[in-house]
Amino acid sequence: MAVYTDVSDEDLEAFVAEYDIGAVESCKGIAEGVENSNYLLQTDTGPYILTLYEKRVNPDDLPFFLNLLDHLAARGVKCPTPIHGRDGRALRELCGRPAAITSFLRGMWPKRILPHHTAELGKAMAELHAAGADFPMSRRNDLSVDGWRPLFDRCADAADSVRPGLRETVARELDVLEARWPRDLPTGVIHADLFPDNVFFLGEKCSGLIDFYFACTDAFAYDIAICLNAWCFEPDGQFNITKARNLLLAYSRLKPVSKAELEALPILCRGAAMRFLLTRLYDWVNTPEGAMVKRKDPGEYLHKLVFHQQVDSAAAYGLDPADVA
């Protein structure tokens, strides 16, 4: 489970007493995720999510994340809502970590991705991008192209022990991405981590989005590229163009995609694959001994990167300028 910090019964009860959410009945660690310690908190008024923000999260970013959730929820986006204590604060400290409680979102993430899931994802992502248009705060994406080489430098020496030749492969690709990365695409608030386990469904409909702790200000099309990587490859590694087309068409019906964004998709998809290859590589090398978290294989995103390196047009993802003209 993704639990790095244990919380005693006494500390939990004192923490929850700062809110008007009733008395604690149970608190169980949540298995998904690798960034923070997450608990399903049950009180006599209902379920909530308790999050302790671990060392990778910059405490200075937390007001952005929590204010963004308040902003999006007020505009109808289905997402967790921060619970404010009696003093009006949503952010406080527990066991030496910044911590917050958010509302519980009903639904389950899809274990088997079907084409209707990616259509719902495209719609939900477009709604998120539109709702964040007037959010007054901004946050730099530290895990975009300018941050990849410094991250790689911190784990490059171990790369070949994970996969022979990986160090040279990554170094060459970083040269290409840094030279070709688009800098003038439409930007705004993006989620930046819309993997299947962060998108909930009730039946065939999306019931909400969770885990906004990589949200930032960046190109909307980069968010799309992340989703193409995360949702449109089959378990055997094959790219599913039907799922990709459903995602892109559903998104573009609510939020038009420009010709420049479509033309940039291949390099953005390469960059998105590199971003998750590098963070997985770093975690593979640096996950603390005994941490209750399952490490994710960097090789999955190396395979996706190789696929995108062969792509020269958004038509390979099921959409071209004629579809959205």
VOBA-1610 file (N, C-alpha, C; in pm, whole numbers, padded with zeros to 5 digits, always signed):
BEGIN
Met+00084-00120+00000Met+00000+00000+00000Met+00087+00125+00000Ala+00036+00233-00055Ala+00109+00358-00059Ala+00091+00433+00072Val+00151+00378+00175Val+00146+00440+00307Val+00288+00450+00360Tyr+00338+00572+00368Tyr+00473+00594+00416Tyr+00474+00638+00562Thr+00367+00701+00607Thr+00359+00754+00743Thr+00243+00689+00816Asp+00273+00621+00926Asp+00169+00563+01010Asp+00110+00669+01102Val-00020+00659+01125Val-00090+00755+01210Val-00149+00679+01328Ser-00115+00722+01449Ser-00169+00656+01568Ser-00315+00694+01588Asp-00386+00613+01664Asp-00527+00641+01693Asp-00542+00775+01763Glu-00451+00802+01856Glu-00460+00926+01934Glu-00439+01049+01844Asp-00337+01042+01757Asp-00311+01154+01667Asp-00426+01175+01569Leu-00483+01066+01521Leu-00594+01076+01426Leu-00716+01140+01490Glu-00751+01096+01609Glu-00869+01151+01675Glu-00852+01299+01705Ala-00731+01340+01745Ala-00708+01482+01771Ala-00717+01564+01643Phe-00668+01507+01534Phe-00672+01575+01405Phe-00816+01593+01357Val-00893+01486+01360Val-01031+01490+01312Val-01118+01581+01399Ala-01081+01597+01525Ala-01157+01684+01615Ala-01155+01830+01572Glu-01062+01865+01482Glu-01056+02002+01431Glu-01164+02029+01325Tyr-01237+01924+01285Tyr-01339+01936+01181Tyr-01477+01902+01237Asp-01579+01942+01165Asp-01716+01904+01199Asp-01759+01787+01110Ile-01689+01675+01123Ile-01723+01560+01039Ile-01754+01436+01123Gly-01775+01454+01252Gly-01812+01342+01336Gly-01694+01270+01396Ala-01723+01157+01458Ala-01622+01079+01529Ala-01565+00970+01439Val-01438+00939+01460Val-01371+00837+01380Val-01427+00699+01411Glu-01457+00624+01304Glu-01498+00485+01318Glu-01390+00389+01267Ser-01322+00427+01159Ser-01213+00345+01107Ser-01125+00429+01017Cys-01004+00379+00990Cys-00910+00449+00902Cys-00816+00344+00844Lys-00825+00324+00712Lys-00749+00217+00647Lys-00665+00275+00534Gly-00542+00223+00521Gly-00455+00265+00413Gly-00511+00226+00278Ile-00486+00312+00177Ile-00533+00288+00040Ile-00416+00238-00043Ala-00439+00134-00121Ala-00330+00066-00190Ala-00275+00147-00307Glu-00360+00219-00382Glu-00314+00286-00502Glu-00232+00410-00468Gly-00148+00447-00565Gly-00069+00569-00552Gly+00070+00542-00500Val+00162+00633-00533Val+00299+00619-00484Val+00353+00747-00423Glu+00279+00857-00431Glu+00334+00986-00391Glu+00310+01019-00244Asn+00191+00992-00195Asn+00151+01036-00062Asn+00097+00919+00019Ser+00075+00941+00147Ser+00008+00843+00231Ser-00141+00874+00230Asn-00221+00780+00184Asn-00365+00800+00170Asn-00442+00700+00255Tyr-00544+00749+00321Tyr-00627+00665+00406Tyr-00774+00687+00373Leu-00851+00579+00377Leu-00996+00590+00374Leu-01043+00608+00518Leu-01090+00727+00546Leu-01134+00764+00681Leu-01286+00753+00689Gln-01333+00674+00781Gln-01477+00659+00802Gln-01514+00722+00936Thr-01605+00818+00932Thr-01658+00874+01056Thr-01807+00841+01063Asp-01871+00880+01171Asp-02013+00849+01182Asp-02100+00937+01093Thr-02037+01028+01013Thr-02112+01105+00913Thr-02086+01058+00772Gly-01992+00966+00753Gly-01966+00916+00619Gly-01819+00895+00592Pro-01783+00857+00467Pro-01644+00834+00430Pro-01575+00961+00381Tyr-01445+00969+00406Tyr-01360+01079+00360Tyr-01224+01022+00321Ile-01144+01103+00255Ile-01006+01066+00224Ile-00912+01155+00305Leu-00823+01092+00378Leu-00719+01162+00453Leu-00587+01144+00379Thr-00520+01254+00348Thr-00393+01249+00276Thr-00285+01319+00358Leu-00172+01249+00374Leu-00052+01308+00431Leu+00047+01325+00316Tyr+00094+01447+00295Tyr+00178+01479+00181Tyr+00323+01449+00215Glu+00383+01359+00138Glu+00516+01311+00167Glu+00623+01400+00104Lys+00747+01357+00109Lys+00859+01447+00084Lys+00869+01497-00060Arg+00818+01419-00159Arg+00829+01467-00296Arg+00739+01587-00321Val+00633+01601-00246Val+00541+01713-00264Val+00596+01837-00194Asn+00607+01946-00269Asn+00652+02073-00213Asn+00537+02135-00133Pro+00555+02156-00003Pro+00446+02214+00077Pro+00396+02348+00023Asp+00484+02422-00044Asp+00443+02552-00098Asp+00341+02537-00211Asp+00332+02417-00271Asp+00236+02394-00378Asp+00097+02356-00328Leu+00087+02320-00204Leu-00040+02266-00153Leu-00156+02366-00160Pro-00136+02494-00133Pro-00249+02587-00151Pro-00302+02588-00294Phe-00212+02575-00393Phe-00257+02568-00533Phe-00348+02448-00553Phe-00304+02331-00507Phe-00382+02209-00529Phe-00520+02218-00462Leu-00522+02258-00338Leu-00648+02259-00263Leu-00742+02368-00312Asn-00688+02487-00343Asn-00773+02593-00398Asn-00826+02555-00535Leu-00746+02483-00614Leu-00792+02437-00744Leu-00911+02342-00730Leu-00904+02250-00635Leu-01016+02158-00613Leu-01142+02234-00574Asp-01130+02332-00487Asp-01245+02415-00451Asp-01302+02484-00575His-01213+02539-00658His-01253+02612-00777His-01326+02521-00876Leu-01269+02406-00904Leu-01327+02314-01001Leu-01462+02261-00953Ala-01467+02224-00826Ala-01593+02171-00772Ala-01704+02275-00782Ala-01670+02403-00759Ala-01770+02510-00766Ala-01823+02528-00908Arg-01746+02482-01007Arg-01787+02495-01146Arg-01839+02364-01204Gly-01869+02271-01118Gly-01936+02150-01161Gly-01848+02033-01199Val-01716+02047-01187Val-01628+01934-01215Val-01640+01835-01100Lys-01656+01710-01133Lys-01669+01606-01030Lys-01530+01569-00981Cys-01497+01616-00862Cys-01365+01593-00804Cys-01376+01602-00653Pro-01278+01550-00580Pro-01283+01563-00434Pro-01283+01710-00392Thr-01357+01738-00286Thr-01364+01875-00234Thr-01292+01880-00099Pro-01199+01974-00082Pro-01132+01985+00048Pro-01232+02016+00159Ile-01214+01947+00271Ile-01296+01974+00389Ile-01224+02079+00474His-01294+02186+00504His-01236+02294+00583His-01271+02273+00730Gly-01172+02296+00816Gly-01193+02280+00960Gly-01276+02394+01016Arg-01298+02385+01145Arg-01378+02490+01212Arg-01314+02627+01199Asp-01182+02631+01181Asp-01111+02758+01166Asp-01105+02804+01021Gly-01170+02731+00931Gly-01170+02767+00790Gly-01055+02712+00709Arg-00959+02648+00775Arg-00841+02598+00705Arg-00865+02457+00652Ala-00819+02432+00527Ala-00824+02297+00472Ala-00693+02224+00491Leu-00584+02298+00509Leu-00451+02238+00520Leu-00399+02254+00662Arg-00355+02144+00723Arg-00296+02148+00856Arg-00186+02043+00864Glu-00143+02005+00982Glu-00031+01911+00997Glu-00071+01791+01080Leu-00020+01673+01038Leu-00046+01549+01111Leu+00080+01463+01104Cys+00128+01421+01220Cys+00248+01336+01228Cys+00367+01399+01156Gly+00381+01530+01168Gly+00494+01599+01106Gly+00482+01618+00956Arg+00367+01588+00899Arg+00345+01603+00756Arg+00230+01700+00731Pro+00235+01779+00623Pro+00115+01853+00583Pro+00005+01752+00552Ala-00117+01785+00587Ala-00226+01689+00571Ala-00357+01761+00544Ala-00448+01690+00477Ala-00580+01745+00448Ala-00680+01631+00437Ile-00805+01665+00457Ile-00916+01572+00437Ile-00999+01622+00320Thr-01037+01531+00231Thr-01123+01567+00119Thr-01247+01477+00119Ser-01347+01521+00045Ser-01469+01442+00032Ser-01439+01310-00041Phe-01523+01212-00020Phe-01510+01081-00082Phe-01585+01081-00215Leu-01520+01033-00319Leu-01580+01030-00452Leu-01627+00888-00483Arg-01753+00873-00517Arg-01808+00741-00546Arg-01764+00695-00685Gly-01747+00564-00698Gly-01713+00505-00826Gly-01591+00415-00815Met-01556+00355-00927Met-01440+00266-00935Met-01364+00298-01062Trp-01233+00281-01057Trp-01157+00301-01180Trp-01161+00173-01262Pro-01157+00185-01395Pro-01174+00068-01482Pro-01048-00017-01487Lys-01059-00144-01453Lys-00945-00235-01460Lys-00919-00278-01605Arg-01024-00281-01686Arg-01011-00314-01829Arg-01064-00196-01908Ile-00977-00131-01983Ile-01014-00010-02055Ile-01088-00048-02184Leu-01207+00007-02202Leu-01287-00013-02322Leu-01303+00121-02396Pro-01341+00118-02522Pro-01351+00244-02598Pro-01442+00349-02535His-01552+00306-02470His-01640+00408-02409His-01571+00478-02292His-01477+00410-02227His-01403+00476-02118His-01321+00594-02170Thr-01255+00574-02284Thr-01171+00683-02333Thr-01255+00799-02385Ala-01375+00771-02437Ala-01464+00880-02477Ala-01505+00961-02355Glu-01542+00894-02247Glu-01578+00964-02124Glu-01460+01043-02068Leu-01341+00985-02077Leu-01221+01056-02032Leu-01199+01184-02112Gly-01212+01176-02245Gly-01193+01295-02327Gly-01290+01405-02289Lys-01414+01368-02265Lys-01514+01466-02224Lys-01479+01528-02089Ala-01443+01444-01992Ala-01411+01494-01857Ala-01288+01584-01860Met-01189+01549-01941Met-01068+01631-01949Met-01098+01767-02011Ala-01181+01769-02115Ala-01219+01897-02176Ala-01294+01985-02076Glu-01384+01924-01998Glu-01457+02000-01897Glu-01362+02055-01791Leu-01264+01977-01752Leu-01164+02024-01656Leu-01087+02142-01712His-01039+02131-01834His-00961+02240-01894His-01044+02367-01906Ala-01171+02353-01942Ala-01257+02471-01954Ala-01286+02533-01818Ala-01312+02450-01718Ala-01347+02502-01585Ala-01230+02571-01519Gly-01107+02532-01553Gly-00990+02595-01494Gly-00947+02722-01562Ala-01019+02764-01666Ala-00974+02879-01745Ala-00963+03007-01664Asp-01050+03024-01564Asp-01046+03147-01484Asp-00988+03124-01345Phe-00917+03012-01326Phe-00851+02990-01197Phe-00735+03089-01185Pro-00729+03168-01078Pro-00633+03279-01074Pro-00490+03240-01040Met-00469+03119-00991Met-00334+03078-00951Met-00267+03001-01064Ser-00135+02995-01060Ser-00061+02916-01158Ser+00050+02839-01086Arg+00092+02733-01150Arg+00200+02650-01095Arg+00282+02595-01210Arg+00410+02615-01204Arg+00501+02564-01307Arg+00502+02411-01303Asn+00511+02349-01420Asn+00521+02204-01428Asn+00667+02164-01412Asp+00704+02121-01294Asp+00843+02083-01268Asp+00880+01951-01333Leu+00780+01877-01382Leu+00807+01749-01447Leu+00779+01757-01597Ser+00807+01874-01655Ser+00805+01888-01799Ser+00948+01887-01851Val+00967+01926-01976Val+01093+01903-02045Val+01214+01963-01972Asp+01198+02078-01908Asp+01311+02140-01841Asp+01354+02064-01715Gly+01265+01979-01664Gly+01298+01906-01543Gly+01345+01764-01566Trp+01338+01716-01691Trp+01367+01574-01715Trp+01516+01541-01704Arg+01602+01624-01759Arg+01745+01592-01752Arg+01797+01597-01608Pro+01761+01700-01529Pro+01803+01695-01388Pro+01754+01571-01315Leu+01631+01528-01344Leu+01579+01406-01281Leu+01660+01285-01327Phe+01689+01279-01455Phe+01767+01166-01507Phe+01906+01162-01445Asp+01967+01279-01428Asp+02100+01285-01369Asp+02104+01221-01230Arg+01991+01222-01162Arg+01986+01167-01025Arg+01974+01014-01022Cys+01948+00952-01138Cys+01936+00806-01140Cys+02005+00743-01260Ala+02080+00823-01338Ala+02142+00773-01461Ala+02239+00659-01436Asp+02313+00668-01326Asp+02415+00566-01298Asp+02355+00427-01280Ala+02229+00421-01241Ala+02163+00292-01218Ala+02078+00248-01336Ala+02070+00331-01441Ala+01976+00301-01550Ala+02007+00169-01618Asp+02133+00142-01646Asp+02167+00020-01719Asp+02147-00106-01635Ser+02142-00089-01503Ser+02113-00206-01419Ser+01965-00242-01424Val+01882-00146-01462Val+01739-00172-01478Val+01712-00234-01614Arg+01780-00180-01717Arg+01767-00233-01853Arg+01894-00197-01930Pro+01964-00294-01984Pro+02089-00264-02056Pro+02068-00161-02167Gly+02155-00062-02172Gly+02149+00041-02275Gly+02053+00153-02247Leu+01983+00148-02133Leu+01881+00249-02106Leu+01941+00388-02089Arg+02058+00397-02031Arg+02118+00529-02008Arg+02141+00602-02139Glu+02199+00536-02237Glu+02225+00600-02365Glu+02095+00632-02439Thr+01997+00542-02433Thr+01868+00564-02499Thr+01800+00690-02447Val+01797+00704-02314Val+01732+00820-02254Val+01808+00947-02287Ala+01940+00943-02279Ala+02019+01063-02306Ala+01998+01113-02448Arg+01993+01022-02545Arg+01970+01062-02685Arg+01831+01122-02702Glu+01731+01059-02641Glu+01595+01110-02655Glu+01579+01246-02589Leu+01644+01269-02478Leu+01636+01400-02413Leu+01691+01509-02504Asp+01796+01479-02579Asp+01849+01577-02674Asp+01742+01617-02775Val+01669+01518-02827Val+01565+01545-02926Val+01451+01626-02865Leu+01404+01584-02748Leu+01291+01652-02685Leu+01325+01796-02650Glu+01442+01820-02598Glu+01481+01957-02562Glu+01490+02046-02685Ala+01530+01990-02799Ala+01543+02069-02922Ala+01409+02095-02989Arg+01314+02003-02975Arg+01191+02011-03053Arg+01066+02043-02970Trp+01081+02062-02840Trp+00963+02079-02756Trp+00887+02208-02791Pro+00755+02201-02815Pro+00678+02321-02850Pro+00658+02411-02728Arg+00671+02540-02749Arg+00664+02635-02636Arg+00548+02733-02648Asp+00469+02725-02755Asp+00369+02829-02779Asp+00229+02773-02799Leu+00199+02658-02741Leu+00066+02599-02752Leu-00029+02660-02649Pro-00160+02650-02670Pro-00256+02699-02569Pro-00233+02631-02434Thr-00233+02711-02329Thr-00202+02659-02195Thr-00310+02698-02095Gly-00307+02628-01984Gly-00397+02653-01873Gly-00376+02546-01768Val-00472+02530-01680Val-00462+02428-01576Val-00482+02290-01638Ile-00387+02199-01613Ile-00401+02060-01656Ile-00386+01969-01535His-00437+01847-01546His-00427+01750-01438His-00288+01690-01431Ala-00235+01651-01547Ala-00099+01600-01564Ala-00076+01459-01508Asp-00182+01391-01464Asp-00166+01255-01412Asp-00296+01176-01424Leu-00366+01192-01537Leu-00497+01129-01553Leu-00483+00983-01597Phe-00422+00905-01513Phe-00413+00761-01536Phe-00547+00697-01501Pro-00572+00574-01548Pro-00701+00510-01519Pro-00737+00506-01371Asp-00638+00489-01281Asp-00673+00482-01139Asp-00707+00617-01079Asn-00701+00723-01159Asn-00742+00856-01113Asn-00874+00902-01177Val-00941+00811-01249Val-01068+00842-01315Val-01170+00738-01273Phe-01276+00782-01206Phe-01376+00690-01152Phe-01498+00683-01243Phe-01560+00565-01242Phe-01680+00542-01322Phe-01788+00478-01236Leu-01911+00514-01265Leu-02029+00442-01218Leu-02101+00393-01343Gly-02103+00262-01363Gly-02151+00209-01489Gly-02058+00253-01601Glu-02115+00305-01709Glu-02034+00347-01822Glu-02002+00496-01820Lys-02045+00567-01716Lys-02026+00711-01708Lys-01916+00749-01609Cys-01838+00848-01645Cys-01735+00899-01554Cys-01801+00965-01434Ser-01763+00922-01313Ser-01820+00981-01192Ser-01727+01081-01126Gly-01605+01096-01177Gly-01519+01198-01122Gly-01371+01171-01141Leu-01291+01274-01112Leu-01146+01270-01125Leu-01084+01292-00988Ile-00976+01221-00959Ile-00909+01235-00830Ile-00760+01264-00850Asp-00691+01283-00739Asp-00544+01294-00732Asp-00491+01406-00820Phe-00514+01528-00778Phe-00472+01646-00853Phe-00335+01698-00810Tyr-00252+01616-00750Tyr-00130+01665-00689Tyr-00012+01676-00784Phe-00037+01659-00915Phe+00058+01700-01018Phe-00001+01811-01104Ala-00120+01859-01070Ala-00184+01964-01151Ala-00092+02085-01162Cys-00098+02151-01276Cys-00005+02261-01302Cys-00056+02342-01420Thr+00019+02443-01457Thr-00011+02525-01573Thr+00079+02482-01687Asp+00020+02428-01792Asp+00099+02374-01904Asp+00007+02363-02025Ala+00062+02311-02134Ala-00015+02298-02258Ala-00127+02196-02240Phe-00247+02235-02283Phe-00360+02142-02277Phe-00329+02013-02354Ala-00262+02027-02467Ala-00234+01910-02550Ala-00137+01814-02481Tyr-00057+01864-02389Tyr+00031+01774-02314Tyr-00051+01683-02223Asp-00158+01736-02165Asp-00249+01652-02086Asp-00310+01542-02173Ile-00347+01579-02295Ile-00400+01480-02389Ile-00295+01372-02418Ala-00171+01414-02438Ala-00063+01320-02468Ala-00041+01222-02352Ile-00049+01271-02230Ile-00037+01183-02114Ile-00146+01077-02117Cys-00267+01118-02151Cys-00380+01023-02153Cys-00368+00923-02267Leu-00318+00965-02382Leu-00298+00871-02491Leu-00201+00761-02449Asn-00098+00798-02375Asn-00004+00699-02324Asn-00067+00607-02220Ala-00145+00666-02131Ala-00195+00591-02015Ala-00314+00503-02046Trp-00393+00538-02150Trp-00521+00472-02174Trp-00529+00392-02304Cys-00439+00415-02398Cys-00462+00365-02534Cys-00365+00256-02578Phe-00287+00201-02487Phe-00204+00085-02515Phe-00266-00038-02449Glu-00271-00146-02523Glu-00325-00270-02471Glu-00224-00340-02380Pro-00268-00436-02299Pro-00174-00508-02210Pro-00058-00572-02285Asp-00078-00608-02413Asp+00031-00668-02490Asp+00121-00563-02555Gly+00096-00435-02526Gly+00180-00328-02577Gly+00135-00266-02706Gln+00030-00320-02769Gln-00019-00264-02895Gln-00099-00136-02871Phe-00083-00039-02962Phe-00158+00086-02952Phe-00296+00067-03013Asn-00401+00111-02940Asn-00539+00095-02985Asn-00588+00228-03040Ile-00591+00239-03172Ile-00626+00365-03236Ile-00773+00401-03215Thr-00859+00301-03196Thr-01001+00329-03171Thr-01019+00401-03038Lys-00951+00355-02936Lys-00959+00420-02806Lys-00904+00563-02814Ala-00796+00579-02889Ala-00736+00713-02903Ala-00831+00807-02977Arg-00890+00760-03085Arg-00982+00844-03162Arg-01102+00883-03077Asn-01157+00789-03000Asn-01270+00822-02913Asn-01233+00931-02814Leu-01115+00921-02758Leu-01068+01021-02661Leu-01058+01159-02728Leu-00992+01163-02843Leu-00967+01290-02909Leu-01095+01355-02961Leu-01184+01274-03019Leu-01309+01330-03071Leu-01398+01382-02958Ala-01408+01306-02848Ala-01492+01351-02736Ala-01437+01480-02677Tyr-01305+01489-02665Tyr-01243+01612-02615Tyr-01273+01729-02709Ser-01249+01709-02839Ser-01259+01819-02934Ser-01402+01868-02955Arg-01501+01783-02924Arg-01640+01829-02935Arg-01671+01936-02831Leu-01606+01932-02716Leu-01629+02030-02611Leu-01526+02142-02611Lys-01404+02109-02652Lys-01296+02208-02652Lys-01215+02189-02780Pro-01233+02276-02877Pro-01166+02257-03005Pro-01014+02243-02992Val-00958+02154-03071Val-00815+02130-03076Val-00760+02201-03200Ser-00658+02283-03181Ser-00603+02360-03293Ser-00514+02273-03381Lys-00488+02322-03501Lys-00396+02252-03592Lys-00258+02240-03529Ala-00213+02345-03461Ala-00081+02341-03397Ala-00075+02235-03288Glu-00184+02219-03213Glu-00187+02116-03109Glu-00181+01977-03169Leu-00256+01955-03278Leu-00253+01825-03343Leu-00115+01795-03399Glu-00053+01893-03463Glu+00080+01872-03520Glu+00184+01842-03412Ala+00162+01894-03291Ala+00257+01874-03182Ala+00237+01742-03109Leu+00125+01673-03134Leu+00094+01553-03055Leu+00205+01447-03057Pro+00267+01416-03171Pro+00370+01311-03167Pro+00486+01344-03072Ile+00536+01467-03075Ile+00647+01500-02986Ile+00599+01511-02841Leu+00476+01558-02822Leu+00421+01564-02686Leu+00403+01424-02629Cys+00360+01329-02711Cys+00345+01191-02664Cys+00481+01130-02630Arg+00583+01161-02708Arg+00718+01116-02674Arg+00761+01175-02540Gly+00732+01303-02521Gly+00768+01366-02394Gly+00692+01308-02277Ala+00563+01281-02296Ala+00486+01223-02187Ala+00538+01084-02151Ala+00576+01006-02252Ala+00635+00875-02225Ala+00767+00890-02149Met+00847+00987-02188Met+00974+01010-02118Met+00950+01051-01973Arg+00853+01137-01949Arg+00826+01184-01812Arg+00798+01066-01719Phe+00715+00971-01764Phe+00679+00861-01676Phe+00786+00752-01675Leu+00861+00739-01783Leu+00977+00650-01779Leu+01074+00697-01670Leu+01101+00828-01667Leu+01199+00880-01572Leu+01152+00874-01428Thr+01026+00908-01402Thr+00981+00902-01263Thr+00973+00758-01215Arg+00936+00665-01304Arg+00937+00525-01266Arg+01079+00475-01242Leu+01171+00518-01327Leu+01311+00480-01308Leu+01363+00532-01175Tyr+01334+00658-01146Tyr+01379+00717-01020Tyr+01320+00641-00901Asp+01190+00611-00906Asp+01127+00539-00796Asp+01181+00396-00785Trp+01209+00333-00898Trp+01262+00197-00897Trp+01394+00192-00821Val+01473+00296-00839Val+01606+00301-00778Val+01601+00350-00633Asn+01504+00437-00602Asn+01508+00508-00474Asn+01395+00478-00377Thr+01305+00385-00410Thr+01198+00353-00316Thr+01258+00302-00185Pro+01219+00358-00071Pro+01278+00318+00058Pro+01254+00170+00088Glu+01353+00108+00148Glu+01341-00031+00191Glu+01224-00045+00289Gly+01135-00140+00260Gly+01023-00165+00351Gly+00901-00080+00326Ala+00908+00016+00232Ala+00790+00099+00204Ala+00680+00012+00144Met+00557+00034+00190Met+00444-00045+00142Met+00391+00013+00012Val+00472+00000-00095Val+00433+00051-00225Val+00494-00037-00332Lys+00416-00067-00434Lys+00462-00151-00544Lys+00531-00064-00648Arg+00656-00093-00678Arg+00728-00018-00780Arg+00674-00052-00919Lys+00673+00049-01008Lys+00621+00030-01144Lys+00737+00021-01242Asp+00724-00069-01337Asp+00832-00099-01432Asp+00855+00016-01530Pro+00976+00074-01534Pro+01003+00179-01633Pro+00996+00127-01776Gly+01017-00004-01794Gly+01020-00061-01928Gly+00890-00042-02004Glu+00778-00035-01934Glu+00649-00013-02002Glu+00652+00118-02080Tyr+00710+00221-02022Tyr+00711+00351-02089Tyr+00826+00363-02188Leu+00927+00282-02176Leu+01027+00274-02282Leu+00964+00218-02409His+00882+00115-02395His+00810+00058-02510His+00720+00163-02575Lys+00647+00240-02496Lys+00559+00343-02550Lys+00639+00453-02619Leu+00752+00488-02561Leu+00838+00589-02623Leu+00882+00544-02762Val+00924+00420-02774Val+00968+00367-02904Val+00854+00374-03006Phe+00731+00344-02963Phe+00617+00356-03055Phe+00604+00499-03105His+00604+00596-03015His+00583+00735-03055His+00697+00787-03141Gln+00815+00733-03126Gln+00928+00776-03210Gln+00904+00746-03358Gln+00816+00651-03387Gln+00786+00615-03525Gln+00668+00695-03582Val+00604+00778-03500Val+00485+00852-03541Val+00524+00989-03595Asp+00468+01027-03710Asp+00498+01159-03765Asp+00374+01245-03785Ser+00256+01194-03745Ser+00132+01270-03765Ser+00029+01227-03662Ala-00057+01320-03625Ala-00166+01286-03532Ala-00263+01186-03591Ala-00256+01163-03720Ala-00342+01062-03782Ala-00314+00924-03723Ala-00193+00900-03676Ala-00159+00772-03613Ala-00235+00753-03481Tyr-00287+00863-03426Tyr-00367+00857-03304Tyr-00517+00864-03333Gly-00552+00863-03461Gly-00693+00856-03498Gly-00757+00988-03531Leu-00677+01094-03539Leu-00735+01225-03565Leu-00639+01306-03652Asp-00694+01380-03748Asp-00612+01471-03827Asp-00687+01604-03839Pro-00622+01707-03891Pro-00686+01839-03894Pro-00824+01841-03959Ala-00849+01755-04056Ala-00979+01753-04122Ala-01091+01712-04028Asp-01057+01634-03923Asp-01160+01589-03828Asp-01209+01702-03739Val-01128+01803-03718Val-01165+01907-03622Val-01174+02044-03688Ala-01166+02048-03819Ala-01169+02177-03889Ala-01307+02241-03874
//
